[in-house]
Amino acid sequence: MNSNAKQIKYQLMWQRLAAIVEEQAQVLLRTAFSAIVRECSDLSAGVFDTRGQMLAQAVTGAPGHVNTMADSVQHFLSKYPLNEMQQGDVFITNDPWKGTGHLNDFVVVTPCFLHGKPVALFCATSHVMDIGGLGFGPDGTDIHMEGLFIPLLKLFSSGTVNDTFMDMLRANTRQQLETVGDTYALAACNDVACKRLREMMDEFELCSLEDLSSYILESSRAAMLDAVRKLPEGSSTYCMTIDGYDQPIDLVATLTVSSDGIMLDYAGTSPISSHGINVPICYATAYSVFGLACAVASEIPNNSGSLSVFSVSAPEGCVLNALPPAPVSTRHVIGQMLPDVVFGCLRQIIPERVPAEGASCVWLLNLRGATQDASRGRYGFTLGFTSNGGTGARSGIDGLSATAFPTNLNGTPVEVAETQAPLIFWRKELREGSGGAGRTRGGLGQVIEVQSTCDKAFEILASFDRIDHPPRGRDGGGNGAAGFIGLSSGRLLAGKGGQEILPGERLLIHTPGGGGIGNPKHRLPAHVANDLADGLLNEEQARSLYGSEPAGLALTAETC
């Protein structure tokens, strides 16, 4: 086989792997019991070679999950060597430091065997709404208060379920049906992926993935290095202040570009919090490298090869490198801010590629309370309702409204939420005027209004940010509107912590808007900006339609 034909074959097999893991994710999506997985896609799936290197990830999935899974598989292989695994074995953990950063995500790994020999590993992750403890909120002061901690264990052994583990799981969740069902869904999606990989390997007459793995990883690394080497070398530093729990937190990063890759160091970042907003380094790394990949070379596939070009460090004991037994339940509140910090550094190098600050962290309404059925107890329902703010403005186009970034969770449909819990959503609409003004405007946030329908109180386990420190505009652009949480009675609620909404009260949520870019006086008419961003106009045509160009106007096409 000549080199061109060989390369074409490798590309075909690479695309086939991508299709397999996407089917893996879709199986999980369609068999999961929890609405946050079924409706919001809070999950990830991927395939790994026998050395634990990620080869492909599903498009359906959260970046934080995907990039932490890359570490998780290595931890499983350290405890359970590949040569000791048996067909039908399935492994599980929710260890925040060896999984996805908090206890509410289960990581399940399954070795794939072909003709009695292990040839790959499949890994899947999804969120479970209740794992015991105080509940999914930031109130805990150590990891032991936050729920059931599952070390690296066997979920199945040679095809036989670990009944002892399943009994422990049922006894430590308020939502037995959903939590147990989601666990089996994770195992099932891996099983389907194993079947599809065996079919592919038989079709292409492969007995191992070693050559394909080398091709994928080496090609991806070389492509990412090439993209990095086109950037100017040097260092830049950025600081972003966010609300924190009881005092503001500074996220400080220094980014260094060299011919060997990009290093990101969080020295100078605030120390850990006494409450569960802290971030294990695996999760901080996951969202940092995601931000880098988006800005530097978003077209290059995400795998262990492309990720190897980036390195991330943070001092032990800072809020981005919390060590056990620190509380980490809502690590996403800070972890999802990190792409904005990365963009702040890159703005000094490639300003045209990165947006202004946005809402960043998903505004997840963790609601729980009683139902009309008194036998179900105080917590008859637990609901995770995902909502989002606006993204920051981009160089040539406005920010996106009510859009999840850097996570990519779908918003929970109101119709689904109202079937899952005794709640009515009176409003869920765009928050007019919440995007920061500018030559290009920040995206809009949302207004949400919700009330109990069963004359019983319910709780919100709040974990929100950008209330005291809204997203900042740049280059003369305005800040996005700050977030808000309160009641229809006029009482303000805290942005973090468990709080009660009494019968008859309505919970009011305003998610933040994104920051703007540039002087608002130089704003393009909407139709011109949209046509420019869509490639329907070039710069000369846009200026012609706009008229004389105001001083300082930059008609830069979207590149991010």
N, C-alpha and C positions, 0 to 999 in steps of 0.2 A: 504494500500500500504506500503510495507516494505521500509526501508531507501535506499537500493540500487536501487530499482525500482524508487523511488521518485527522487533520484539524476540523474538517467538516463533520466527521463522525463524532469527535469529542464535543463539538458545539451542539450537535443533535442530542447527545446523551446528557449534556449539561441542561439543556432546555427540558428534557424529560424529567430530570431530577426536580427542577423547579415546578413542573406540573404535578409530580408526585406529592411534594410537600404542600402544594396548594390544595390538593384533594384531601390530604391529611388534616389541614386546617378546616376545610369545609365539613368534613365528617364530625369534627369536634363542635363546630358551630351548630350543626343540625341535630346533634345528639345530647348536647348539654342541657341541663335542667334550669340553670340560673339565667335570668333575663340579661344580666350584665355580660354574659358570654353570648347567648343566643342573639340578642338584639344589638349589643354594643361592640361585639368582637374583641372583648378583653381577653385575648389569647395569643399564642404564637406557636409555630411549628417549624421544625427544621430537621435536616439530615446531616449526619456527621460520619466521618470515616473512622476506621478502627483505632486511630490515634486520638480521637475526640476532637478533630478539627471540623468546624462547620463548613459544609460545602454549598448548601442552599437553604434559603428560608422562604416561608410562604409570604406572599404579598399581604394576605389577611393576617394581621398581627400587630402587636404593639412593639415599638423599637426597644423599649426598656426590657421587655421579656426576651426578645430575640438576642440582644447583645449580652444579657446576663446568662442565657442558656449556653453560650459559648464557653463560659467558665464552669457551669454546672456539670456538663458532661465529663469534664476533666476530673472533677471531684468524685463522681461516681466511679470512674475508672480507677482512681486511686484506692478506693475502698473495695471495689469488686473488679479485680483484673479480668480482662476480656477472656482469657483462657480458662477462667473458672465459671463463666456464665454458661447457662444452659438454655436451649430453646424453650420458650414459654416463660422465661424470667422477665419480670417487669419491676422497675425500681421507682421509688418516690421520695420526695423531700419537700419541705417548705422552709428549710434553714435559710434565714435571710442572708447569711454571709456565704452560702454555697448554692443559693437559689436566685430568687429575683428581688431580694431586698426587704421583703416583709413576709409575715406568716400567712397572709391571705392569698398567696399564689402557690399553687401546687405545681411542682415540676415532676414529670413522669418520663422515664427513659426506658426504651425497649431495644435490646440487641436484635438485629436481623440476621437470620441464618440462611445460607444457601447450601444445599447438599451437606448439611451438618456442620458447616463452617461459618463463624461470624464474619460478616462482610461489611456491616455498617451499624450505626445506632440512630434511632429516631427519638427525638425529644419534643415534648409538647408541654405547654404551660397554659393555665387559665386561672382566673380569679374566682375565689369562693367568697361569698358574702359574709359568712359567719364561721369563725373557727374558735368560738368560745371567748374567754377572757372578758374584758370590758366592752368588747365590740370594736368595730372597725372605725376607730377614732384616735386622736392624739393624746388622750388623757393618761395613758399608762406612763409609769416612770421607770419601768424596766421591761425587758422582753417577756418576762414570765407573766406579766399582767395582761399581755396582748393576745393570749390564746394558746392553743395546743402547738407545741414545737415538735415537728417531726424530723428526726435525724435521717440520714440516708438509710432507707430500709427497702426490703423486698415487698412489693405489693402482690406480686404473683411469684411463685416458685415452681418452675417447670409446668406452668399452666394452672396451678392450684392457688386460689386466692388466699391471702393471709387473713384468716378470720379474726385473729387476735387484734390485728391492726384495725380492721373494719369495725370491730366492736368498740375499740378505743375512740375511733373517729365519730361514731354515732353518739357516744356518750359525752362528746365535747363540742357539740354544735347545736345551736338553737334551730337549725334548718337541716334536719337529718336527710330528708328526701333529696333536696337540692345538692347538698354537699357530697353525699354518697353517690348520687347519680352523676355528678360532674367528675368524680374520681374515676368511675367506670368509663365515662366518655373519653377521658384522657387516654386510658389504656386502649380503648377501642380504635381511636384514630391512629395510634401508632401501629396497631395490628394491621389495619388496612394499608398503611404506608409500606409496611414490610412486604405484604402480598404484592403490591404494585412494583416494588423494587425487584423482587425475584422475577416477576414477569419481564421487566426491562432487561435484566441481566441475562436471562435465557434468550431473549430476542436478539441481543447484541453479542451473544456467545461470550459473556464475561464470566470469569471465575473469581474476580476481585475488583475493587474500585480503586486500587492503588494508582494506576497510571492516570485514570480520569481525575482522581483527587489531586495529583501533582499538577496536572494541566490547569485545573480550575484555580488552585491556590497560587501557582506561579504567575499565571496570566493576570489574575486580579491584583496581586501585589505589584507587578510590573506596571500595570495601568495606573494604579493609584500613585505609585512613586513618580511616574511621569507627570501626573497632574500636579503633585506637590512641587516638583522641581521647576514648574512654570511660575511659581509664586516667588516674590522677592524674599530673600532670606533675611532673618532678623527676629527680634522679639517685640512683643506688644503686651500691655497689661490693661485689664479692665476690671472695674469694681461695680457691682450692682447691689443695692440695698433693698431687702424685702422685709416683710412684716415680722416673721418669726412667730414664736408662741407668746411670750410675755415681754420680749424686747426685740428690736430690729436685728437682723442678721446681715452681715456683709459677705458676699460671695466674690472672692478676688481670684483672678486667674492671670497667669503669665503664659503666653503662647509663643513657642519658638519654632520657626521654620528653618529646616536645613535640608541638605541634599539627601539625608537619610530618613526624613519623615518629619512629623510634627509632634512636638512634646507639649503637653499642657500640665501646668503645675498650679495647684490651688493654695499654695502657701500664702498666709495672710487672711484666710477665711476664718470666720468666727468659730469659737469652740462649740462643742455639742450642746444641745438643749436638754433640759431636764424632762422634756416630754417627747412624745413619739413622732417628731418631724425629722429625726436624724436620718442620715443616708449612709448605708454601707458602701464601701468603695466600689463594689461590683456594679451597683446601680448608678453611682456617679459616673463611672467609666462608660457605662452603656449609653447614657444620654449625651455625654460629652462627645464621644466618637460619632454618634449619630449626627450631631450638629456639624461636626467637621466634615463628614461625608456629604451632607446635604450641600454645603457651600463649596467644597473643593471639587467634587466630582460625583454628582448625584446619579449619573448614568452608569457608574460602575457597580456591579452586583455586590451585595453585602455578604461577606464570608470571612473566614479566618485569614485568608490571604490579603484582602483589601484592608481589613482591620489592623493587621500587623504593622502597618505604616504609622499608626498613631499610638502614643503612649500617654497615660494619665497618672498623675500622682497627687496625693493630698496628705498633709501631716496627720499622723494618727491622733485621734482625739478631737479633730475639728469636725464640724457638722457634716462634712462630706466624706469623712472616713471614721464613722462611729464604730467602735468595737463592742463586742458582747460584754455585758448584757444590756447595752443601751436600748431604749425604746425606739422602734423604727416603723411603727404601724403605717403612718401616712408619709412615708419617705418620698412619695411622688410629688408632694407639695413643693419641696425644694429641688428634688432631682430633675423635675421637668422644667425648671428654670434654667438649667445649665446650657442648653443650646443658645439662649439669649446672651449668656455670659460669653460663650464661645464666639458668637456673632459680634459682640462688642470688641473682642480682640481682633477679629478678622476685618472689622470695619476700618481699622487703621492700615490695612494691607490691600483689601479688595472690597472697597465700600459699595461698589455697584452690585455685588452679589448677595448682600445680606440685608435683611429687613430691620426696621426699628423694633424696639421691644414690644412684645405682645402680652396677652393675658397669660400665655404659657401653660400654667398648671390647669389641668382639667378641673372644673368646678363640679365635684361629685357630691350630690346630695345623698348622704347616708341617713336614711330615715327608718325608724322602727317604732313599733307601738302595739297596742292591743287591737283586737278585732271584736266584732259583735259576739263571736264565739268565746265565751269566758274560759272555756276549758283549754284554750291555747295559751293562756297565761299573759303575762305583761308584755312579752315580745311575740305576739302572734304573727307579726310580719316584720321582715327586714328587707328594705329596698335600697338598691343603689341606682340613683337617677343621674345619669351623666348629662352635663351641660357644659357649654364652652363659651369663652369670650372671643374677642376679636384678635386677629393676628396683626403684627406690625405692618406698616406700609412698606412697600418695596420700591425700588428705584424708579420703575416706570409704570407702576400700577398700584391701586389701593390695596390695603390689606383685606384679608378674607373675614367675613362676618360670621360669628357663631360657629367657628371652625376649630376643631381640635388640632393643635400643634404644640409641642412635638409628638405627643401621643396621637394616635389616629383613631381613637374610639368614636363610634357612632353615638349620636345623641339618643337617649332613651325615648322611644315614642310615647307620647302621653297616653294613647289608647292602651298600650301594653301596661304601663305603670298603674293605670286605674283598674286593670283587671287583677293585678298582683297585690294590691293593698287598698284599704278603705280610705282612699284619698281622692280629692278632686282638684284638678289643675285649672284654676280660673284664668290664668294667663300664661302664655309662653310665646314671646314675640321679640322681635329685634328692638334693641334699646337705642332709639333715635338720638343722634348727637353724641354718642359715646366714643366714636372714633376720633383720635387726635387729628386736628386740622393740619394741613400741609399741602405742598405741591402734589403729593400723593397722600391720601388720608388713611388712617388706621381703620381696621375692620371694626364692626359694631359688636357690642356685647348683646346680652339677652335680658329680658325681664321675665321672671317666673313668680307665680303666685299660687300657693297650694294650701289646702285645708283638709282636715279630717272629715269624713262623712259618717262617722259612727258615734259622734258625741263623746269621744274619748281623747285624752291627750296623746300626742306622739312626740318623739324626740328626734332632734337632728344632731348627729355626731359631726359637728362642723370641722372642716379642715380646709380653709380658704386663705388666699393671700391676695396681694395687690389691692388691699383695702386702704392701708395707710401709705403705701408706696406704689402708686399706679405705674403702668408701663410708660417709659420715657420716649418722647419723640427725639428726633435728631436733625441736625443741620437747619435749625429754625422751626422744625415741626412741633406741633403741640403734643402734650401727654395724652394718653388714652384716659377715659373716665375711670375713676377708682371703683372697685367692687363694693358691694353693700349687702348686708344681711340684717333683717329686722322683722318686726311684726306689724300687722295692720293697725294695731293700737298706737303705733308710733314709737314703741320701745325698740332700741337698738339691741342687737345680739352680738356676741363676740365672734370674731372670725374663726376661732378655733375652740373646740371643746364641746362636750355634750350639753344640750339645752332643751328645755321642754316647751312645747307649743300647746297651750291649753285649748279645750273645746271652744269653738267659735272664733278662735284667732286664725288669721291667715299668715303664713310664712311668706316673706317677700325676699327675693333674691335678685340682685342686679349684678351680672357678670361684667368684668372689666372690658373696656375697648382697647384697641391697639394704638400705639404711638404713631404719629405722622412723620413724614420726611419733607423738609424744605419749607420755604416761605409760602404760606397759604395764598399770598397775592399772585404767585406764579402758577397757581393750580390750572391744569389743563381741563378743558371741557370734557365731561365724562365720555362722550362718544369718541373723541379724539384719543384720549388715553386708552380706552378699551381697544380701539382698532390698532393702535400702536403696539400694545402688549400682545395682541393676537396675531401680529405680523401682517395685518391687512394694509397698514401704512408704513412707509419708511419715514425717517426723521425729516427729510426735505418736504415730503407731502404733509406731514403733521404740522410743520411750521407754516406751510402755506395756508392750511385750513385755520390755524390758530391766529394768523396775522403776524404782526411784528413780534419778535421774541423779546419778552421782558429780560432785563439784565439778570444773569445768573440762572436762567432757565436751562435745565438739562433734560433733553428728551432721550433718556436711556432706556433701551428695551429691557424687559425682564430677563434676568439670567439665573435667578435662584429657583 
